[in-house]
Amino acid sequence: MADEVIIRMRPDGPFLVEGPITLTDSQGNAFPLDSSKPAIALCRCGASANRPFCDGSHKQCDFQSDEQAPSE
């Protein structure tokens, strides 16, 4: 489905968001997104210098997180 939004968690890394989205700040202003890219990566570790986007800082700050959804 082309209009579906999927959010994937990367082990010890960012949230990857795929699909047609608009990302806004707390004031409702939209962040510019490159529509030619299939996904954006959102920071989970808090160390990115480009928040809310991931810049790979999780690799240097020893961020660890790999929550798992319950299996059926």
Secondary structure, DSSP 8 states (H G I E B T S, - for coil): -TT--EEEE-TTS-EEEESS---B-TTS-B----TTSSEEEE-SSS--TTTTB--SGGGTTT----------
